[in-house]
Amino acid sequence: MEAREGNAWFYIRNHQQQGPIGLFELKKMFEQGILTPETFVWSKNLNQWQMVKSLDLLPDIVFKPKECAQPEENFASTWQEIEKDTYPKGRPFVRYLARFFDLSLFSLVLITFVSIFSPKFILETSGSFIFMLCLVLYVLVEASILSIFGNTLGKTILNARLRTINGEPLHFLIALKRSIFVTAAGMGFGVPIINFICFYFSFFDLKKNGISTWDQQIGTVVLYGKVSPTRIIFVSLFPIALLIAGLSI
């Protein structure tokens, strides 16, 4: 791949996906030894996160000493060791957990509000329809939250950040477009069976490429950081607790 000066680059360091920075700054970080040839990088011209060593990205002098000592280093044996400390193939479970946490929280607020003014509607309406209604309404709510606060609560708890390819927070129209895309292609608008099919394909698409189809199309990127098991458990149990509470009513 030929590097372009105008590209914004993201990189993984200390369990955090960071950026964006320009190609000049990226090269300086390698020349100063801050990053290594095994560092994963990504820009909008790449289909997935890749090691710098596999790209025609940096001056030959950066890798010359290692190439002389070890011309053809095979990273296959160390791939699992590298992958467990970084997130080059995305984190679908983190993304799903964050989204379901946010959606569950919004559903709780919406149902509580509607119950105050029209309890009959909640009692006589099927759970599937209420879920689909919450899903559609959340499109507008999520876009508003992202444009105002820059991130949702679920993503913040799980140390994930949503940015444009230039590293800026999403403005409303981009956030709205992405929310519609996620709801349609990623969740099938909540329609039974169709939503599981969408989950399946979006999961393996993310695992394969490290970036979802909608992020590629819209020009957005999700950056991940290390997250504690306590936060994962909390975010996981919250929707389950709401579901159990709803079934018991």
C-alpha positions as CSV (number, residue, x, y, z in Angstrom):
1,M,0.0,0.0,0.0
2,E,1.2,3.5,-0.9
3,A,1.0,5.9,2.0
4,R,-0.6,9.3,1.4
5,E,0.3,12.4,3.2
6,G,-3.2,13.7,3.5
7,N,-4.5,10.6,5.3
8,A,-5.4,10.6,9.0
9,W,-3.9,7.6,10.8
10,F,-4.9,5.7,13.9
11,Y,-2.6,3.4,15.8
12,I,-2.7,1.0,18.8
13,R,-0.5,1.7,21.8
14,N,-0.7,0.6,25.4
15,H,-4.0,-1.3,24.9
16,Q,-5.6,1.9,23.4
17,Q,-6.5,2.7,19.9
18,Q,-5.3,6.3,19.4
19,G,-5.3,9.0,16.8
20,P,-5.8,10.5,14.4
21,I,-2.4,11.8,13.5
22,G,-0.8,12.8,10.1
23,L,1.7,10.6,8.3
24,F,4.6,12.9,9.3
25,E,3.8,12.5,13.0
26,L,3.3,8.8,12.6
27,K,6.7,8.4,11.0
28,K,8.4,10.4,13.8
29,M,6.9,8.1,16.4
30,F,8.5,5.1,14.7
31,E,11.8,6.9,14.2
32,Q,11.9,7.8,17.9
33,G,11.1,4.2,18.9
34,I,7.7,5.1,20.5
35,L,6.0,2.7,18.1
36,T,7.4,-0.6,16.6
37,P,7.1,-2.3,13.2
38,E,4.6,-4.7,14.8
39,T,2.2,-1.8,15.7
40,F,-1.2,-2.0,14.2
41,V,-2.3,1.1,12.2
42,W,-5.4,2.0,10.2
43,S,-6.6,4.7,7.8
44,K,-9.6,5.1,5.6
45,N,-7.7,3.5,2.6
46,L,-7.2,0.3,4.5
47,N,-9.9,-2.4,4.7
48,Q,-8.7,-3.5,8.2
49,W,-6.1,-2.8,10.9
50,Q,-2.6,-4.0,9.7
51,M,0.9,-4.1,11.0
52,V,3.1,-1.3,9.8
53,K,5.7,-3.9,8.7
54,S,3.3,-5.2,6.1
55,L,2.8,-1.8,4.6
56,D,4.9,0.3,2.3
57,L,4.5,3.1,4.8
58,L,7.8,4.1,6.4
59,P,11.3,4.8,5.1
60,D,13.5,1.8,4.6
61,I,16.0,3.0,7.2
62,V,13.4,2.3,10.0
63,F,13.4,-1.4,9.4
64,K,16.8,-2.0,7.9
65,P,18.6,-3.3,11.1
66,K,15.8,-5.8,11.8
67,E,15.6,-6.9,8.2
68,C,19.3,-7.7,8.1
69,A,19.1,-9.9,11.2
70,Q,15.8,-11.5,10.3
71,P,14.8,-11.0,6.7
72,E,11.5,-12.9,6.7
73,E,10.0,-12.9,10.2
74,N,6.9,-15.0,10.6
75,F,4.4,-13.5,13.0
76,A,1.9,-16.4,12.8
77,S,3.2,-18.0,16.0
78,T,2.9,-14.8,18.0
79,W,-0.4,-13.6,16.5
80,Q,-2.6,-14.7,19.4
81,E,-0.1,-13.0,21.8
82,I,-0.3,-9.8,19.9
83,E,-4.0,-9.9,19.4
84,K,-4.9,-10.4,23.0
85,D,-3.3,-7.1,24.0
86,T,-4.7,-5.1,21.1
87,Y,-8.0,-4.9,19.2
88,P,-7.1,-5.0,15.4
89,K,-10.2,-7.0,14.6
90,G,-12.7,-4.9,16.5
91,R,-14.5,-5.7,19.6
92,P,-18.1,-6.8,18.6
93,F,-19.1,-7.9,22.1
94,V,-18.1,-4.5,23.6
95,R,-20.0,-2.7,20.8
96,Y,-23.1,-4.9,21.3
97,L,-23.0,-4.6,25.1
98,A,-22.6,-0.8,24.9
99,R,-25.5,-0.5,22.5
100,F,-27.8,-2.7,24.4
101,F,-27.0,-0.9,27.6
102,D,-27.8,2.5,26.0
103,L,-30.9,1.1,24.4
104,S,-32.1,-0.5,27.6
105,L,-31.6,2.7,29.5
106,F,-33.5,4.7,26.9
107,S,-36.3,2.1,26.9
108,L,-36.6,2.3,30.7
109,V,-36.9,6.1,30.5
110,L,-39.4,6.0,27.6
111,I,-41.6,3.2,29.1
112,T,-41.7,5.0,32.5
113,F,-42.7,8.3,30.8
114,V,-45.4,6.7,28.7
115,S,-46.7,4.7,31.7
116,I,-47.4,7.9,33.6
117,F,-49.6,9.4,30.8
118,S,-50.9,6.3,29.1
119,P,-50.5,3.1,31.2
120,K,-53.2,1.4,29.1
121,F,-50.9,1.6,26.0
122,I,-48.1,-0.2,27.8
123,L,-50.3,-2.9,29.2
124,E,-52.1,-3.7,25.9
125,T,-49.1,-3.5,23.6
126,S,-46.9,-6.5,22.8
127,G,-43.3,-6.4,24.1
128,S,-42.0,-6.9,20.6
129,F,-43.8,-3.8,19.3
130,I,-42.5,-1.8,22.2
131,F,-39.0,-2.9,21.6
132,M,-39.2,-2.0,17.9
133,L,-40.7,1.3,18.8
134,C,-37.9,2.0,21.2
135,L,-35.3,1.0,18.6
136,V,-36.7,3.4,16.0
137,L,-37.0,6.3,18.4
138,Y,-33.5,5.7,19.8
139,V,-32.1,6.5,16.3
140,L,-33.0,10.2,16.9
141,V,-32.0,10.1,20.6
142,E,-28.6,8.5,19.9
143,A,-27.8,11.0,17.2
144,S,-28.6,13.8,19.5
145,I,-26.5,12.4,22.3
146,L,-23.5,11.8,20.1
147,S,-23.7,15.3,18.6
148,I,-24.1,17.0,22.0
149,F,-21.9,14.9,24.3
150,G,-19.6,13.2,21.8
151,N,-20.3,9.7,23.2
152,T,-23.0,7.5,24.7
153,L,-23.0,6.4,28.3
154,G,-22.5,2.7,27.4
155,K,-19.5,3.4,25.2
156,T,-18.0,5.6,27.8
157,I,-18.3,3.0,30.5
158,L,-16.7,0.4,28.2
159,N,-13.9,2.8,27.1
160,A,-15.0,3.0,23.4
161,R,-15.0,6.2,21.5
162,L,-16.9,7.0,18.3
163,R,-15.2,9.6,16.0
164,T,-15.1,10.7,12.4
165,I,-12.1,9.6,10.3
166,N,-10.5,13.0,11.1
167,G,-10.8,12.4,14.8
168,E,-13.7,14.8,15.4
169,P,-16.9,14.1,17.3
170,L,-19.9,13.3,15.1
171,H,-22.2,16.1,14.2
172,F,-26.0,15.4,14.1
173,L,-26.4,14.5,10.5
174,I,-23.5,12.0,10.4
175,A,-24.6,10.5,13.8
176,L,-28.2,10.2,12.5
177,K,-27.0,8.5,9.3
178,R,-24.9,6.1,11.3
179,S,-27.7,5.3,13.7
180,I,-30.1,4.5,10.9
181,F,-27.5,2.3,9.2
182,V,-26.7,0.4,12.5
183,T,-30.4,0.0,13.2
184,A,-31.2,-1.3,9.7
185,A,-28.1,-3.3,8.8
186,G,-26.9,-4.3,12.3
187,M,-30.2,-4.9,14.1
188,G,-32.8,-5.4,11.3
189,F,-35.0,-2.8,12.9
190,G,-35.7,-5.3,15.7
191,V,-37.8,-7.6,13.5
192,P,-37.6,-11.2,14.9
193,I,-35.4,-13.6,13.0
194,I,-34.2,-10.8,10.7
195,N,-32.4,-9.1,13.6
196,F,-30.5,-12.3,14.4
197,I,-29.4,-12.7,10.8
198,C,-28.2,-9.1,10.9
199,F,-26.3,-9.7,14.2
200,Y,-24.7,-12.7,12.7
201,F,-23.4,-11.1,9.5
202,S,-22.4,-7.8,11.2
203,F,-20.5,-9.8,13.9
204,F,-18.3,-11.7,11.4
205,D,-17.9,-8.7,9.2
206,L,-16.4,-6.8,12.1
207,K,-14.2,-9.7,13.2
208,K,-12.9,-10.1,9.7
209,N,-12.2,-6.4,8.8
210,G,-11.8,-4.7,12.2
211,I,-14.3,-2.1,11.1
212,S,-18.0,-2.4,10.3
213,T,-19.5,-1.8,6.9
214,W,-21.4,1.3,8.1
215,D,-18.3,2.9,9.6
216,Q,-16.5,2.3,6.3
217,Q,-19.3,3.8,4.3
218,I,-19.9,6.8,6.5
219,G,-16.3,7.6,7.4
220,T,-16.4,6.9,11.2
221,V,-14.3,4.8,13.4
222,V,-14.7,3.2,16.9
223,L,-11.6,3.4,19.1
224,Y,-11.3,0.9,21.9
225,G,-9.4,1.0,25.1
226,K,-8.8,-1.6,27.9
227,V,-11.8,-2.1,30.1
228,S,-12.1,-3.9,33.4
229,P,-14.2,-7.0,33.9
230,T,-16.3,-5.2,36.5
231,R,-17.6,-2.7,33.9
232,I,-18.3,-5.5,31.5
233,I,-20.3,-7.4,34.1
234,F,-22.3,-4.2,35.1
235,V,-23.2,-3.3,31.5
236,S,-24.1,-7.0,30.8
237,L,-26.4,-7.4,33.8
238,F,-28.3,-4.1,33.4
239,P,-30.3,-5.1,30.4
240,I,-30.9,-8.6,31.8
241,A,-32.2,-7.1,35.1
242,L,-34.6,-4.9,33.1
243,L,-35.8,-7.8,31.1
244,I,-36.5,-9.9,34.2
245,A,-38.2,-7.0,35.9
246,G,-40.4,-6.5,32.8
247,L,-41.4,-10.2,32.6
248,S,-42.3,-10.2,36.3
249,I,-44.7,-7.3,36.0
